[in-house]
């Protein structure tokens, strides 16, 4: 007997779910093979979960991998309400509608941004542990996460990245709700979402295994990707042979 109604939906969801972030990364990489081995492309993963997806993509596409960290600028006293965001490389995005409606002055924005910038630098130092950041100026910046819910973090990352003058911005995720997917498609040069289910309660529901990554695991993935990249450059006939160092 064929499942009906909710049972049919649940059966479909089980079939479509990703086993884990590694599988999601492999499937995303298959959609981006045209960028494989290119010296003008870079993978930028949103921590923490996006790094596991990006690390798998980096292996397949032979591209350098870095983190791109975003910190929300919360309204003082209502920290869950975002009045903007800051990101890797000094990019800042301000939600003028929120700022204007609440009468928030520039000094308050600067104070909150300075505090969040200290935390951003602390986290990036923790993640990278000695690895210098990659420059995206003039490069094809490929942003990766393990999925979108509202898309707020990815939107902030993309807006901040534009100020760093990349040649183009690509965003790729395994899963996103239709509304967030449509909005992202309008904000980037190329957009990829493998699944855009109508029934969407959260990113984790579309994975069989969805553990939280620790800071140490993020750091290890970044260092493994950097080591593999350097080894690839030394290997005869590899995509990175003879290329100048990206870091």
C-alpha positions as CSV (number, residue, x, y, z in Angstrom):
1,X,0.0,0.0,0.0
2,X,1.3,3.4,-0.9
3,X,1.7,5.9,1.9
4,X,-0.8,8.8,1.8
5,X,-1.0,12.3,3.2
6,X,1.5,13.0,5.9
7,X,2.9,9.5,5.6
8,X,3.7,10.2,1.9
9,X,5.4,13.5,2.8
10,X,7.5,11.8,5.5
11,X,8.5,9.1,3.1
12,X,9.6,11.6,0.5
13,X,11.6,13.6,3.1
14,X,13.4,10.4,4.2
15,X,14.4,9.8,0.6
16,X,15.6,13.3,0.0
17,X,17.5,13.8,3.2
18,X,21.3,14.0,3.2
19,X,23.2,11.4,5.1
20,X,25.5,14.0,6.6
21,X,27.4,17.3,5.7
22,X,30.0,15.3,3.8
23,X,27.5,13.9,1.4
24,X,25.9,17.3,1.1
25,X,29.3,18.7,0.2
26,X,30.0,16.1,-2.4
27,X,26.6,16.7,-4.1
28,X,27.2,20.5,-4.1
29,X,30.6,20.0,-5.6
30,X,29.1,18.1,-8.5
31,X,27.0,21.2,-9.3
32,X,30.2,23.4,-9.3
33,X,32.6,21.3,-11.3
34,X,33.1,24.2,-13.7
35,X,35.1,26.0,-11.0
36,X,37.3,23.0,-10.2
37,X,41.0,23.8,-10.0
38,X,40.5,27.5,-11.0
39,X,43.1,29.8,-9.6
40,X,40.6,32.7,-9.5
41,X,38.1,30.9,-7.3
42,X,37.9,30.4,-3.5
43,X,35.5,28.6,-1.2
44,X,34.2,30.6,1.8
45,X,32.4,28.5,4.5
46,X,30.1,30.0,7.1
47,X,31.1,28.5,10.5
48,X,30.5,26.2,12.0
49,X,28.4,23.7,10.0
50,X,29.3,25.2,6.6
51,X,33.0,24.3,7.1
52,X,32.3,20.6,7.1
53,X,30.4,21.0,3.8
54,X,33.1,23.3,2.4
55,X,35.9,20.9,3.4
56,X,34.4,18.1,1.3
57,X,33.9,20.5,-1.6
58,X,37.5,21.7,-1.4
59,X,38.8,18.1,-1.8
60,X,36.7,17.5,-4.9
61,X,37.1,20.9,-6.6
62,X,40.8,21.4,-5.5
63,X,40.0,24.9,-4.3
64,X,41.3,26.8,-1.3
65,X,39.0,27.0,1.7
66,X,38.5,29.7,4.3
67,X,36.0,30.7,6.9
68,X,33.8,33.8,6.4
69,X,32.5,34.8,9.8
70,X,29.5,37.0,10.4
71,X,28.5,38.7,13.7
72,X,25.0,40.1,14.2
73,X,24.8,43.7,15.5
74,X,22.0,43.3,18.1
75,X,19.9,46.3,19.2
76,X,21.0,47.2,22.8
77,X,18.4,45.7,25.2
78,X,16.9,43.7,22.3
79,X,19.9,41.7,21.2
80,X,17.9,39.2,19.2
81,X,16.8,42.0,16.9
82,X,19.5,42.7,14.3
83,X,20.2,46.3,13.3
84,X,23.0,45.1,11.1
85,X,26.0,42.7,10.9
86,X,29.8,42.8,10.5
87,X,31.8,40.2,8.7
88,X,35.3,39.0,7.8
89,X,37.5,41.6,6.2
90,X,35.8,44.6,7.8
91,X,32.5,44.6,5.9
92,X,29.6,46.2,7.8
93,X,25.9,46.1,6.9
94,X,23.4,48.3,8.7
95,X,19.6,47.8,8.6
96,X,18.5,51.4,8.2
97,X,14.9,50.6,8.6
98,X,15.5,49.2,12.1
99,X,18.0,51.9,13.1
100,X,15.6,54.7,11.9
101,X,12.5,53.3,13.5
102,X,14.2,52.8,16.9
103,X,16.1,56.1,16.8
104,X,19.5,54.4,17.2
105,X,22.4,56.8,16.7
106,X,25.7,56.2,14.9
107,X,27.7,56.2,18.1
108,X,25.6,53.3,19.4
109,X,26.1,51.3,16.2
110,X,29.9,51.9,16.4
111,X,30.0,50.7,20.0
112,X,28.1,47.5,19.3
113,X,30.2,47.0,16.1
114,X,33.5,47.4,18.0
115,X,32.4,44.8,20.6
116,X,31.3,42.3,18.0
117,X,34.4,42.9,15.9
118,X,36.6,41.9,18.9
119,X,34.5,38.6,19.2
120,X,34.8,38.1,15.4
121,X,38.6,38.4,15.5
122,X,38.7,36.1,18.5
123,X,36.7,33.4,16.7
124,X,38.6,33.7,13.5
125,X,41.9,33.4,15.4
126,X,40.5,30.3,17.1
127,X,39.4,28.8,13.8
128,X,42.5,29.5,11.8
129,X,45.2,29.0,14.4
130,X,48.0,30.6,12.4
131,X,46.5,30.3,8.9
132,X,46.3,33.8,7.3
133,X,43.0,34.8,5.8
134,X,42.5,34.5,2.1
135,X,41.9,37.6,-0.1
136,X,38.8,37.6,-2.2
137,X,39.6,40.7,-4.2
138,X,39.3,39.9,-7.9
139,X,38.3,36.3,-7.1
140,X,35.1,34.3,-7.6
141,X,33.9,33.9,-4.0
142,X,31.9,30.8,-3.5
143,X,29.9,31.0,-0.2
144,X,28.9,27.7,1.4
145,X,26.7,26.7,4.4
146,X,25.0,23.6,5.5
147,X,21.6,25.1,4.8
148,X,19.6,28.3,5.1
149,X,16.7,29.0,7.4
150,X,15.9,32.7,7.1
151,X,19.0,33.3,5.1
152,X,20.0,36.3,7.3
153,X,23.6,35.2,7.9
154,X,24.2,34.4,4.2
155,X,22.7,37.7,3.1
156,X,24.9,39.6,5.6
157,X,28.0,37.7,4.4
158,X,27.2,38.4,0.7
159,X,26.5,42.1,1.3
160,X,29.7,42.5,3.4
161,X,31.8,40.6,0.8
162,X,30.8,42.9,-2.0
163,X,32.7,45.7,-0.2
164,X,35.9,43.5,-0.6
165,X,35.6,43.6,-4.4
166,X,35.3,40.0,-5.5
167,X,35.0,39.4,-9.3
168,X,31.7,37.5,-8.7
169,X,29.8,35.9,-5.8
170,X,28.4,32.4,-5.9
171,X,26.3,31.0,-3.0
172,X,25.6,27.3,-2.6
173,X,23.7,25.3,0.1
174,X,22.2,21.8,0.3
175,X,18.8,23.0,1.5
176,X,16.8,26.2,1.8
177,X,13.1,27.1,2.1
178,X,11.6,28.5,-1.2
179,X,11.2,32.1,0.0
180,X,14.8,32.3,1.2
181,X,16.1,30.6,-1.9
182,X,14.3,33.1,-4.2
183,X,15.6,36.0,-2.3
184,X,19.2,34.7,-2.4
185,X,19.0,34.1,-6.1
186,X,18.5,37.8,-6.6
187,X,21.5,38.8,-4.5
188,X,24.3,36.8,-6.0
189,X,25.7,36.1,-9.5
190,X,25.0,32.4,-9.2
191,X,22.8,30.5,-6.7
192,X,22.6,26.8,-6.0
193,X,20.2,25.0,-3.6
194,X,19.9,21.3,-4.0
195,X,16.6,21.1,-2.1
196,X,13.9,23.8,-1.6
197,X,11.2,21.9,0.3
198,X,7.9,23.6,1.0
199,X,7.7,21.9,4.3
200,X,10.6,23.4,6.2
201,X,11.0,23.4,10.0
202,X,14.8,23.7,10.1
203,X,18.0,22.8,8.4
204,X,18.6,19.8,10.7
205,X,15.5,18.0,9.6
206,X,17.1,17.4,6.1
207,X,20.0,15.5,7.5
208,X,20.2,12.0,8.9
209,X,23.2,13.1,11.0
210,X,23.5,16.7,12.0
211,X,25.9,17.0,15.0
212,X,27.1,20.4,16.2
213,X,30.7,21.1,15.2
214,X,33.2,22.3,17.9
215,X,35.7,25.1,17.3
216,X,38.4,22.5,17.4
217,X,36.8,20.5,14.6
218,X,36.4,23.6,12.5
219,X,40.1,24.4,13.0
220,X,41.1,20.9,12.1
221,X,39.1,20.9,8.9
222,X,40.6,24.2,7.8
223,X,44.1,23.0,8.5
224,X,43.5,19.7,6.6
225,X,42.2,21.6,3.6
226,X,45.2,23.9,3.6
227,X,47.6,21.0,3.9
228,X,45.9,19.1,1.1
229,X,46.0,22.2,-1.1
230,X,49.8,22.6,-0.5
231,X,50.4,18.9,-1.2
232,X,48.3,19.2,-4.4
233,X,50.5,22.0,-5.6
234,X,53.6,19.8,-5.2
235,X,52.1,16.8,-7.0
236,X,52.9,16.6,-10.7
237,X,49.9,17.1,-12.9
238,X,47.7,18.4,-10.1
239,X,45.3,21.4,-10.7
240,X,47.4,23.5,-8.4
241,X,50.8,22.6,-9.9
242,X,53.0,25.7,-10.4
243,X,50.3,28.0,-8.9
244,X,51.4,30.8,-6.6
245,X,50.5,30.4,-3.0
246,X,46.9,31.5,-2.2
247,X,47.6,32.4,1.4
